Amino acid sequence: MSGIDKPQLDGNLLNMLGGIIGVIQIVGTAVAVGASIYLGIRYVMASVEEKADIKKKLIPFVIGVVIFYGATGIIQLIGNIAKMF
């Protein structure tokens, strides 16, 4: 089996993907912070009924943020593992 080589990923490709993931994380973080500020200001200025609606919108927002950071974290982990081999 000496004729079969182990597949290798180009270092430039991994560096480019790492940069792309970094930009995606920065943009995602900016959007999450902006949305948090917006929801916080709306919550402070809202009436009692509007506060209940904002709280309902907050649950999917938090779930989305967790999924976003989880997905980008897993992609970074895979990239780091690929760099080791």
mmCIF file as gemmi writes it, N, C-alpha and C atoms, coordinates in Angstrom:
data_model
loop_
_atom_site.group_PDB
_atom_site.id
_atom_site.type_symbol
_atom_site.label_atom_id
_atom_site.label_alt_id
_atom_site.label_comp_id
_atom_site.label_asym_id
_atom_site.label_entity_id
_atom_site.label_seq_id
_atom_site.pdbx_PDB_ins_code
_atom_site.Cartn_x
_atom_site.Cartn_y
_atom_site.Cartn_z
_atom_site.occupancy
_atom_site.B_iso_or_equiv
_atom_site.pdbx_formal_charge
_atom_site.auth_seq_id
_atom_site.auth_asym_id
_atom_site.pdbx_PDB_model_num
ATOM 1 N N . MET Axp A 1 ? 0.816 -1.182 0 1 0 ? 1 A 1
ATOM 2 C CA . MET Axp A 1 ? 0 0 0 1 0 ? 1 A 1
ATOM 3 C C . MET Axp A 1 ? 0.863 1.25 0 1 0 ? 1 A 1
ATOM 4 N N . SER Axp A 2 ? 2.077 1.139 -0.416 1 0 ? 2 A 1
ATOM 5 C CA . SER Axp A 2 ? 2.946 2.302 -0.445 1 0 ? 2 A 1
ATOM 6 C C . SER Axp A 2 ? 2.606 3.228 -1.613 1 0 ? 2 A 1
ATOM 7 N N . GLY Axp A 3 ? 1.806 2.778 -2.559 1 0 ? 3 A 1
ATOM 8 C CA . GLY Axp A 3 ? 1.447 3.591 -3.707 1 0 ? 3 A 1
ATOM 9 C C . GLY Axp A 3 ? 0.318 4.571 -3.416 1 0 ? 3 A 1
ATOM 10 N N . ILE Axp A 4 ? -0.354 4.427 -2.267 1 0 ? 4 A 1
ATOM 11 C CA . ILE Axp A 4 ? -1.47 5.305 -1.916 1 0 ? 4 A 1
ATOM 12 C C . ILE Axp A 4 ? -0.954 6.364 -0.957 1 0 ? 4 A 1
ATOM 13 N N . ASP Axp A 5 ? -1.103 7.601 -1.354 1 0 ? 5 A 1
ATOM 14 C CA . ASP Axp A 5 ? -0.66 8.702 -0.503 1 0 ? 5 A 1
ATOM 15 C C . ASP Axp A 5 ? -1.826 9.251 0.296 1 0 ? 5 A 1
ATOM 16 N N . LYS Axp A 6 ? -1.501 9.77 1.455 1 0 ? 6 A 1
ATOM 17 C CA . LYS Axp A 6 ? -2.493 10.4 2.302 1 0 ? 6 A 1
ATOM 18 C C . LYS Axp A 6 ? -2.857 11.762 1.694 1 0 ? 6 A 1
ATOM 19 N N . PRO Axp A 7 ? -4.154 12.109 1.601 1 0 ? 7 A 1
ATOM 20 C CA . PRO Axp A 7 ? -4.518 13.4 1.011 1 0 ? 7 A 1
ATOM 21 C C . PRO Axp A 7 ? -3.985 14.542 1.861 1 0 ? 7 A 1
ATOM 22 N N . GLN Axp A 8 ? -3.482 15.566 1.221 1 0 ? 8 A 1
ATOM 23 C CA . GLN Axp A 8 ? -2.922 16.734 1.896 1 0 ? 8 A 1
ATOM 24 C C . GLN Axp A 8 ? -3.738 17.971 1.508 1 0 ? 8 A 1
ATOM 25 N N . LEU Axp A 9 ? -3.98 18.818 2.46 1 0 ? 9 A 1
ATOM 26 C CA . LEU Axp A 9 ? -4.65 20.082 2.18 1 0 ? 9 A 1
ATOM 27 C C . LEU Axp A 9 ? -3.587 21.155 2.021 1 0 ? 9 A 1
ATOM 28 N N . ASP Axp A 10 ? -3.751 21.996 1.052 1 0 ? 10 A 1
ATOM 29 C CA . ASP Axp A 10 ? -2.815 23.084 0.805 1 0 ? 10 A 1
ATOM 30 C C . ASP Axp A 10 ? -2.873 24.08 1.959 1 0 ? 10 A 1
ATOM 31 N N . GLY Axp A 11 ? -1.704 24.511 2.436 1 0 ? 11 A 1
ATOM 32 C CA . GLY Axp A 11 ? -1.642 25.466 3.541 1 0 ? 11 A 1
ATOM 33 C C . GLY Axp A 11 ? -2.28 26.791 3.198 1 0 ? 11 A 1
ATOM 34 N N . ASN Axp A 12 ? -2.142 27.217 1.946 1 0 ? 12 A 1
ATOM 35 C CA . ASN Axp A 12 ? -2.762 28.479 1.534 1 0 ? 12 A 1
ATOM 36 C C . ASN Axp A 12 ? -4.276 28.409 1.615 1 0 ? 12 A 1
ATOM 37 N N . LEU Axp A 13 ? -4.836 27.258 1.245 1 0 ? 13 A 1
ATOM 38 C CA . LEU Axp A 13 ? -6.284 27.073 1.314 1 0 ? 13 A 1
ATOM 39 C C . LEU Axp A 13 ? -6.763 27.155 2.753 1 0 ? 13 A 1
ATOM 40 N N . LEU Axp A 14 ? -6.041 26.503 3.666 1 0 ? 14 A 1
ATOM 41 C CA . LEU Axp A 14 ? -6.438 26.538 5.068 1 0 ? 14 A 1
ATOM 42 C C . LEU Axp A 14 ? -6.335 27.949 5.638 1 0 ? 14 A 1
ATOM 43 N N . ASN Axp A 15 ? -5.299 28.682 5.264 1 0 ? 15 A 1
ATOM 44 C CA . ASN Axp A 15 ? -5.159 30.059 5.74 1 0 ? 15 A 1
ATOM 45 C C . ASN Axp A 15 ? -6.283 30.944 5.202 1 0 ? 15 A 1
ATOM 46 N N . MET Axp A 16 ? -6.654 30.745 3.936 1 0 ? 16 A 1
ATOM 47 C CA . MET Axp A 16 ? -7.727 31.524 3.333 1 0 ? 16 A 1
ATOM 48 C C . MET Axp A 16 ? -9.06 31.212 4.028 1 0 ? 16 A 1
ATOM 49 N N . LEU Axp A 17 ? -9.317 29.936 4.279 1 0 ? 17 A 1
ATOM 50 C CA . LEU Axp A 17 ? -10.554 29.56 4.962 1 0 ? 17 A 1
ATOM 51 C C . LEU Axp A 17 ? -10.586 30.113 6.379 1 0 ? 17 A 1
ATOM 52 N N . GLY Axp A 18 ? -9.425 30.107 7.048 1 0 ? 18 A 1
ATOM 53 C CA . GLY Axp A 18 ? -9.355 30.685 8.387 1 0 ? 18 A 1
ATOM 54 C C . GLY Axp A 18 ? -9.676 32.169 8.372 1 0 ? 18 A 1
ATOM 55 N N . GLY Axp A 19 ? -9.191 32.876 7.356 1 0 ? 19 A 1
ATOM 56 C CA . GLY Axp A 19 ? -9.496 34.3 7.231 1 0 ? 19 A 1
ATOM 57 C C . GLY Axp A 19 ? -10.962 34.553 6.959 1 0 ? 19 A 1
ATOM 58 N N . ILE Axp A 20 ? -11.541 33.714 6.12 1 0 ? 20 A 1
ATOM 59 C CA . ILE Axp A 20 ? -12.97 33.864 5.802 1 0 ? 20 A 1
ATOM 60 C C . ILE Axp A 20 ? -13.82 33.618 7.044 1 0 ? 20 A 1
ATOM 61 N N . ILE Axp A 21 ? -13.487 32.58 7.8 1 0 ? 21 A 1
ATOM 62 C CA . ILE Axp A 21 ? -14.23 32.284 9.028 1 0 ? 21 A 1
ATOM 63 C C . ILE Axp A 21 ? -14.079 33.432 10.024 1 0 ? 21 A 1
ATOM 64 N N . GLY Axp A 22 ? -12.88 34.018 10.099 1 0 ? 22 A 1
ATOM 65 C CA . GLY Axp A 22 ? -12.667 35.163 10.988 1 0 ? 22 A 1
ATOM 66 C C . GLY Axp A 22 ? -13.541 36.346 10.622 1 0 ? 22 A 1
ATOM 67 N N . VAL Axp A 23 ? -13.644 36.629 9.327 1 0 ? 23 A 1
ATOM 68 C CA . VAL Axp A 23 ? -14.493 37.738 8.874 1 0 ? 23 A 1
ATOM 69 C C . VAL Axp A 23 ? -15.959 37.443 9.175 1 0 ? 23 A 1
ATOM 70 N N . ILE Axp A 24 ? -16.378 36.213 8.954 1 0 ? 24 A 1
ATOM 71 C CA . ILE Axp A 24 ? -17.765 35.832 9.242 1 0 ? 24 A 1
ATOM 72 C C . ILE Axp A 24 ? -18.06 36 10.73 1 0 ? 24 A 1
ATOM 73 N N . GLN Axp A 25 ? -17.104 35.616 11.589 1 0 ? 25 A 1
ATOM 74 C CA . GLN Axp A 25 ? -17.318 35.777 13.027 1 0 ? 25 A 1
ATOM 75 C C . GLN Axp A 25 ? -17.394 37.246 13.422 1 0 ? 25 A 1
ATOM 76 N N . ILE Axp A 26 ? -16.562 38.095 12.828 1 0 ? 26 A 1
ATOM 77 C CA . ILE Axp A 26 ? -16.592 39.517 13.154 1 0 ? 26 A 1
ATOM 78 C C . ILE Axp A 26 ? -17.925 40.132 12.74 1 0 ? 26 A 1
ATOM 79 N N . VAL Axp A 27 ? -18.378 39.822 11.53 1 0 ? 27 A 1
ATOM 80 C CA . VAL Axp A 27 ? -19.658 40.354 11.052 1 0 ? 27 A 1
ATOM 81 C C . VAL Axp A 27 ? -20.804 39.817 11.904 1 0 ? 27 A 1
ATOM 82 N N . GLY Axp A 28 ? -20.781 38.536 12.21 1 0 ? 28 A 1
ATOM 83 C CA . GLY Axp A 28 ? -21.833 37.941 13.045 1 0 ? 28 A 1
ATOM 84 C C . GLY Axp A 28 ? -21.868 38.532 14.439 1 0 ? 28 A 1
ATOM 85 N N . THR Axp A 29 ? -20.692 38.786 15 1 0 ? 29 A 1
ATOM 86 C CA . THR Axp A 29 ? -20.627 39.4 16.321 1 0 ? 29 A 1
ATOM 87 C C . THR Axp A 29 ? -21.179 40.818 16.287 1 0 ? 29 A 1
ATOM 88 N N . ALA Axp A 30 ? -20.842 41.567 15.25 1 0 ? 30 A 1
ATOM 89 C CA . ALA Axp A 30 ? -21.357 42.933 15.12 1 0 ? 30 A 1
ATOM 90 C C . ALA Axp A 30 ? -22.882 42.928 15.009 1 0 ? 30 A 1
ATOM 91 N N . VAL Axp A 31 ? -23.424 42 14.234 1 0 ? 31 A 1
ATOM 92 C CA . VAL Axp A 31 ? -24.881 41.908 14.086 1 0 ? 31 A 1
ATOM 93 C C . VAL Axp A 31 ? -25.525 41.518 15.417 1 0 ? 31 A 1
ATOM 94 N N . ALA Axp A 32 ? -24.923 40.563 16.123 1 0 ? 32 A 1
ATOM 95 C CA . ALA Axp A 32 ? -25.478 40.122 17.409 1 0 ? 32 A 1
ATOM 96 C C . ALA Axp A 32 ? -25.446 41.24 18.438 1 0 ? 32 A 1
ATOM 97 N N . VAL Axp A 33 ? -24.347 41.988 18.487 1 0 ? 33 A 1
ATOM 98 C CA . VAL Axp A 33 ? -24.255 43.099 19.437 1 0 ? 33 A 1
ATOM 99 C C . VAL Axp A 33 ? -25.257 44.193 19.064 1 0 ? 33 A 1
ATOM 100 N N . GLY Axp A 34 ? -25.351 44.508 17.782 1 0 ? 34 A 1
ATOM 101 C CA . GLY Axp A 34 ? -26.31 45.519 17.344 1 0 ? 34 A 1
ATOM 102 C C . GLY Axp A 34 ? -27.744 45.122 17.667 1 0 ? 34 A 1
ATOM 103 N N . ALA Axp A 35 ? -28.085 43.867 17.416 1 0 ? 35 A 1
ATOM 104 C CA . ALA Axp A 35 ? -29.438 43.398 17.714 1 0 ? 35 A 1
ATOM 105 C C . ALA Axp A 35 ? -29.698 43.391 19.221 1 0 ? 35 A 1
ATOM 106 N N . SER Axp A 36 ? -28.689 43.051 20.003 1 0 ? 36 A 1
ATOM 107 C CA . SER Axp A 36 ? -28.844 43.069 21.461 1 0 ? 36 A 1
ATOM 108 C C . SER Axp A 36 ? -29.093 44.48 21.964 1 0 ? 36 A 1
ATOM 109 N N . ILE Axp A 37 ? -28.34 45.432 21.448 1 0 ? 37 A 1
ATOM 110 C CA . ILE Axp A 37 ? -28.537 46.828 21.842 1 0 ? 37 A 1
ATOM 111 C C . ILE Axp A 37 ? -29.932 47.303 21.446 1 0 ? 37 A 1
ATOM 112 N N . TYR Axp A 38 ? -30.342 46.965 20.214 1 0 ? 38 A 1
ATOM 113 C CA . TYR Axp A 38 ? -31.667 47.367 19.737 1 0 ? 38 A 1
ATOM 114 C C . TYR Axp A 38 ? -32.773 46.779 20.619 1 0 ? 38 A 1
ATOM 115 N N . LEU Axp A 39 ? -32.687 45.484 20.911 1 0 ? 39 A 1
ATOM 116 C CA . LEU Axp A 39 ? -33.715 44.857 21.75 1 0 ? 39 A 1
ATOM 117 C C . LEU Axp A 39 ? -33.681 45.411 23.168 1 0 ? 39 A 1
ATOM 118 N N . GLY Axp A 40 ? -32.486 45.716 23.675 1 0 ? 40 A 1
ATOM 119 C CA . GLY Axp A 40 ? -32.388 46.277 25.017 1 0 ? 40 A 1
ATOM 120 C C . GLY Axp A 40 ? -33.019 47.651 25.113 1 0 ? 40 A 1
ATOM 121 N N . ILE Axp A 41 ? -32.77 48.503 24.14 1 0 ? 41 A 1
ATOM 122 C CA . ILE Axp A 41 ? -33.366 49.843 24.134 1 0 ? 41 A 1
ATOM 123 C C . ILE Axp A 41 ? -34.877 49.751 23.993 1 0 ? 41 A 1
ATOM 124 N N . ARG Axp A 42 ? -35.331 48.871 23.099 1 0 ? 42 A 1
ATOM 125 C CA . ARG Axp A 42 ? -36.788 48.703 22.942 1 0 ? 42 A 1
ATOM 126 C C . ARG Axp A 42 ? -37.42 48.192 24.232 1 0 ? 42 A 1
ATOM 127 N N . TYR Axp A 43 ? -36.71 47.288 24.938 1 0 ? 43 A 1
ATOM 128 C CA . TYR Axp A 43 ? -37.254 46.719 26.176 1 0 ? 43 A 1
ATOM 129 C C . TYR Axp A 43 ? -37.375 47.791 27.252 1 0 ? 43 A 1
ATOM 130 N N . VAL Axp A 44 ? -36.365 48.643 27.371 1 0 ? 44 A 1
ATOM 131 C CA . VAL Axp A 44 ? -36.382 49.685 28.399 1 0 ? 44 A 1
ATOM 132 C C . VAL Axp A 44 ? -37.492 50.694 28.134 1 0 ? 44 A 1
ATOM 133 N N . MET Axp A 45 ? -37.745 50.993 26.871 1 0 ? 45 A 1
ATOM 134 C CA . MET Axp A 45 ? -38.721 52.024 26.529 1 0 ? 45 A 1
ATOM 135 C C . MET Axp A 45 ? -40.125 51.456 26.312 1 0 ? 45 A 1
ATOM 136 N N . ALA Axp A 46 ? -40.316 50.167 26.461 1 0 ? 46 A 1
ATOM 137 C CA . ALA Axp A 46 ? -41.586 49.526 26.112 1 0 ? 46 A 1
ATOM 138 C C . ALA Axp A 46 ? -42.56 49.534 27.286 1 0 ? 46 A 1
ATOM 139 N N . SER Axp A 47 ? -43.841 49.372 26.922 1 0 ? 47 A 1
ATOM 140 C CA . SER Axp A 47 ? -44.878 49.199 27.934 1 0 ? 47 A 1
ATOM 141 C C . SER Axp A 47 ? -44.883 47.736 28.389 1 0 ? 47 A 1
ATOM 142 N N . VAL Axp A 48 ? -45.755 47.417 29.308 1 0 ? 48 A 1
ATOM 143 C CA . VAL Axp A 48 ? -45.786 46.069 29.874 1 0 ? 48 A 1
ATOM 144 C C . VAL Axp A 48 ? -46.1 45.027 28.798 1 0 ? 48 A 1
ATOM 145 N N . GLU Axp A 49 ? -47.074 45.306 27.931 1 0 ? 49 A 1
ATOM 146 C CA . GLU Axp A 49 ? -47.436 44.346 26.898 1 0 ? 49 A 1
ATOM 147 C C . GLU Axp A 49 ? -46.309 44.176 25.87 1 0 ? 49 A 1
ATOM 148 N N . GLU Axp A 50 ? -45.673 45.29 25.534 1 0 ? 50 A 1
ATOM 149 C CA . GLU Axp A 50 ? -44.575 45.223 24.565 1 0 ? 50 A 1
ATOM 150 C C . GLU Axp A 50 ? -43.372 44.483 25.139 1 0 ? 50 A 1
ATOM 151 N N . LYS Axp A 51 ? -43.161 44.589 26.441 1 0 ? 51 A 1
ATOM 152 C CA . LYS Axp A 51 ? -42.051 43.87 27.072 1 0 ? 51 A 1
ATOM 153 C C . LYS Axp A 51 ? -42.245 42.364 26.94 1 0 ? 51 A 1
ATOM 154 N N . ALA Axp A 52 ? -43.473 41.914 27.057 1 0 ? 52 A 1
ATOM 155 C CA . ALA Axp A 52 ? -43.746 40.485 26.901 1 0 ? 52 A 1
ATOM 156 C C . ALA Axp A 52 ? -43.441 40.033 25.474 1 0 ? 52 A 1
ATOM 157 N N . ASP Axp A 53 ? -43.786 40.854 24.488 1 0 ? 53 A 1
ATOM 158 C CA . ASP Axp A 53 ? -43.486 40.511 23.093 1 0 ? 53 A 1
ATOM 159 C C . ASP Axp A 53 ? -41.987 40.486 22.84 1 0 ? 53 A 1
ATOM 160 N N . ILE Axp A 54 ? -41.268 41.433 23.436 1 0 ? 54 A 1
ATOM 161 C CA . ILE Axp A 54 ? -39.815 41.469 23.247 1 0 ? 54 A 1
ATOM 162 C C . ILE Axp A 54 ? -39.168 40.238 23.88 1 0 ? 54 A 1
ATOM 163 N N . LYS Axp A 55 ? -39.666 39.825 25.038 1 0 ? 55 A 1
ATOM 164 C CA . LYS Axp A 55 ? -39.129 38.619 25.68 1 0 ? 55 A 1
ATOM 165 C C . LYS Axp A 55 ? -39.356 37.393 24.805 1 0 ? 55 A 1
ATOM 166 N N . LYS Axp A 56 ? -40.495 37.337 24.1 1 0 ? 56 A 1
ATOM 167 C CA . LYS Axp A 56 ? -40.761 36.216 23.192 1 0 ? 56 A 1
ATOM 168 C C . LYS Axp A 56 ? -39.785 36.215 22.02 1 0 ? 56 A 1
ATOM 169 N N . LYS Axp A 57 ? -39.401 37.396 21.553 1 0 ? 57 A 1
ATOM 170 C CA . LYS Axp A 57 ? -38.445 37.498 20.452 1 0 ? 57 A 1
ATOM 171 C C . LYS Axp A 57 ? -37.021 37.2 20.908 1 0 ? 57 A 1
ATOM 172 N N . LEU Axp A 58 ? -36.761 37.337 22.185 1 0 ? 58 A 1
ATOM 173 C CA . LEU Axp A 58 ? -35.411 37.15 22.707 1 0 ? 58 A 1
ATOM 174 C C . LEU Axp A 58 ? -34.982 35.681 22.689 1 0 ? 58 A 1
ATOM 175 N N . ILE Axp A 59 ? -35.898 34.76 22.891 1 0 ? 59 A 1
ATOM 176 C CA . ILE Axp A 59 ? -35.548 33.335 22.931 1 0 ? 59 A 1
ATOM 177 C C . ILE Axp A 59 ? -35.003 32.853 21.583 1 0 ? 59 A 1
ATOM 178 N N . PRO Axp A 60 ? -35.671 33.092 20.449 1 0 ? 60 A 1
ATOM 179 C CA . PRO Axp A 60 ? -35.081 32.67 19.174 1 0 ? 60 A 1
ATOM 180 C C . PRO Axp A 60 ? -33.765 33.393 18.864 1 0 ? 60 A 1
ATOM 181 N N . PHE Axp A 61 ? -33.643 34.644 19.318 1 0 ? 61 A 1
ATOM 182 C CA . PHE Axp A 61 ? -32.408 35.392 19.107 1 0 ? 61 A 1
ATOM 183 C C . PHE Axp A 61 ? -31.242 34.712 19.823 1 0 ? 61 A 1
ATOM 184 N N . VAL Axp A 62 ? -31.431 34.353 21.077 1 0 ? 62 A 1
ATOM 185 C CA . VAL Axp A 62 ? -30.373 33.697 21.844 1 0 ? 62 A 1
ATOM 186 C C . VAL Axp A 62 ? -30.039 32.34 21.243 1 0 ? 62 A 1
ATOM 187 N N . ILE Axp A 63 ? -31.038 31.595 20.821 1 0 ? 63 A 1
ATOM 188 C CA . ILE Axp A 63 ? -30.799 30.295 20.184 1 0 ? 63 A 1
ATOM 189 C C . ILE Axp A 63 ? -30 30.481 18.895 1 0 ? 63 A 1
ATOM 190 N N . GLY Axp A 64 ? -30.339 31.486 18.119 1 0 ? 64 A 1
ATOM 191 C CA . GLY Axp A 64 ? -29.602 31.762 16.886 1 0 ? 64 A 1
ATOM 192 C C . GLY Axp A 64 ? -28.148 32.126 17.142 1 0 ? 64 A 1
ATOM 193 N N . VAL Axp A 65 ? -27.901 32.93 18.174 1 0 ? 65 A 1
ATOM 194 C CA . VAL Axp A 65 ? -26.526 33.305 18.514 1 0 ? 65 A 1
ATOM 195 C C . VAL Axp A 65 ? -25.733 32.084 18.945 1 0 ? 65 A 1
ATOM 196 N N . VAL Axp A 66 ? -26.325 31.214 19.748 1 0 ? 66 A 1
ATOM 197 C CA . VAL Axp A 66 ? -25.644 29.997 20.191 1 0 ? 66 A 1
ATOM 198 C C . VAL Axp A 66 ? -25.331 29.091 19 1 0 ? 66 A 1
ATOM 199 N N . ILE Axp A 67 ? -26.273 28.942 18.09 1 0 ? 67 A 1
ATOM 200 C CA . ILE Axp A 67 ? -26.04 28.112 16.901 1 0 ? 67 A 1
ATOM 201 C C . ILE Axp A 67 ? -24.94 28.721 16.036 1 0 ? 67 A 1
ATOM 202 N N . PHE Axp A 68 ? -24.955 30.032 15.864 1 0 ? 68 A 1
ATOM 203 C CA . PHE Axp A 68 ? -23.939 30.696 15.049 1 0 ? 68 A 1
ATOM 204 C C . PHE Axp A 68 ? -22.545 30.468 15.614 1 0 ? 68 A 1
ATOM 205 N N . TYR Axp A 69 ? -22.362 30.745 16.906 1 0 ? 69 A 1
ATOM 206 C CA . TYR Axp A 69 ? -21.034 30.576 17.497 1 0 ? 69 A 1
ATOM 207 C C . TYR Axp A 69 ? -20.635 29.097 17.584 1 0 ? 69 A 1
ATOM 208 N N . GLY Axp A 70 ? -21.601 28.23 17.785 1 0 ? 70 A 1
ATOM 209 C CA . GLY Axp A 70 ? -21.293 26.805 17.791 1 0 ? 70 A 1
ATOM 210 C C . GLY Axp A 70 ? -20.823 26.324 16.431 1 0 ? 70 A 1
ATOM 211 N N . ALA Axp A 71 ? -21.5 26.767 15.375 1 0 ? 71 A 1
ATOM 212 C CA . ALA Axp A 71 ? -21.13 26.34 14.021 1 0 ? 71 A 1
ATOM 213 C C . ALA Axp A 71 ? -19.761 26.874 13.622 1 0 ? 71 A 1
ATOM 214 N N . THR Axp A 72 ? -19.516 28.153 13.89 1 0 ? 72 A 1
ATOM 215 C CA . THR Axp A 72 ? -18.204 28.701 13.519 1 0 ? 72 A 1
ATOM 216 C C . THR Axp A 72 ? -17.099 28.102 14.376 1 0 ? 72 A 1
ATOM 217 N N . GLY Axp A 73 ? -17.404 27.788 15.62 1 0 ? 73 A 1
ATOM 218 C CA . GLY Axp A 73 ? -16.419 27.134 16.48 1 0 ? 73 A 1
ATOM 219 C C . GLY Axp A 73 ? -16.067 25.738 15.991 1 0 ? 73 A 1
ATOM 220 N N . ILE Axp A 74 ? -17.072 24.991 15.558 1 0 ? 74 A 1
ATOM 221 C CA . ILE Axp A 74 ? -16.83 23.641 15.031 1 0 ? 74 A 1
ATOM 222 C C . ILE Axp A 74 ? -16.02 23.718 13.745 1 0 ? 74 A 1
ATOM 223 N N . ILE Axp A 75 ? -16.321 24.675 12.88 1 0 ? 75 A 1
ATOM 224 C CA . ILE Axp A 75 ? -15.566 24.823 11.638 1 0 ? 75 A 1
ATOM 225 C C . ILE Axp A 75 ? -14.116 25.182 11.936 1 0 ? 75 A 1
ATOM 226 N N . GLN Axp A 76 ? -13.887 26.059 12.919 1 0 ? 76 A 1
ATOM 227 C CA . GLN Axp A 76 ? -12.509 26.394 13.299 1 0 ? 76 A 1
ATOM 228 C C . GLN Axp A 76 ? -11.794 25.182 13.875 1 0 ? 76 A 1
ATOM 229 N N . LEU Axp A 77 ? -12.482 24.389 14.664 1 0 ? 77 A 1
ATOM 230 C CA . LEU Axp A 77 ? -11.888 23.185 15.237 1 0 ? 77 A 1
ATOM 231 C C . LEU Axp A 77 ? -11.481 22.213 14.141 1 0 ? 77 A 1
ATOM 232 N N . ILE Axp A 78 ? -12.342 22.024 13.154 1 0 ? 78 A 1
ATOM 233 C CA . ILE Axp A 78 ? -12.019 21.137 12.035 1 0 ? 78 A 1
ATOM 234 C C . ILE Axp A 78 ? -10.809 21.661 11.268 1 0 ? 78 A 1
ATOM 235 N N . GLY Axp A 79 ? -10.748 22.984 11.057 1 0 ? 79 A 1
ATOM 236 C CA . GLY Axp A 79 ? -9.608 23.581 10.37 1 0 ? 79 A 1
ATOM 237 C C . GLY Axp A 79 ? -8.319 23.403 11.159 1 0 ? 79 A 1
ATOM 238 N N . ASN Axp A 80 ? -8.379 23.559 12.463 1 0 ? 80 A 1
ATOM 239 C CA . ASN Axp A 80 ? -7.193 23.378 13.293 1 0 ? 80 A 1
ATOM 240 C C . ASN Axp A 80 ? -6.722 21.927 13.288 1 0 ? 80 A 1
ATOM 241 N N . ILE Axp A 81 ? -7.66 21.004 13.302 1 0 ? 81 A 1
ATOM 242 C CA . ILE Axp A 81 ? -7.293 19.582 13.248 1 0 ? 81 A 1
ATOM 243 C C . ILE Axp A 81 ? -6.679 19.257 11.892 1 0 ? 81 A 1
ATOM 244 N N . ALA Axp A 82 ? -7.216 19.841 10.82 1 0 ? 82 A 1
ATOM 245 C CA . ALA Axp A 82 ? -6.666 19.599 9.484 1 0 ? 82 A 1
ATOM 246 C C . ALA Axp A 82 ? -5.253 20.146 9.359 1 0 ? 82 A 1
ATOM 247 N N . LYS Axp A 83 ? -4.961 21.257 10.052 1 0 ? 83 A 1
ATOM 248 C CA . LYS Axp A 83 ? -3.611 21.824 9.999 1 0 ? 83 A 1
ATOM 249 C C . LYS Axp A 83 ? -2.594 20.913 10.693 1 0 ? 83 A 1
ATOM 250 N N . MET Axp A 84 ? -3.03 20.133 11.676 1 0 ? 84 A 1
ATOM 251 C CA . MET Axp A 84 ? -2.104 19.263 12.393 1 0 ? 84 A 1
ATOM 252 C C . MET Axp A 84 ? -1.632 18.101 11.524 1 0 ? 84 A 1
ATOM 253 N N . PHE Axp A 85 ? -2.429 17.708 10.565 1 0 ? 85 A 1
ATOM 254 C CA . PHE Axp A 85 ? -2.064 16.545 9.743 1 0 ? 85 A 1
ATOM 255 C C . PHE Axp A 85 ? -1.489 17.009 8.486 1 0 ? 85 A 1
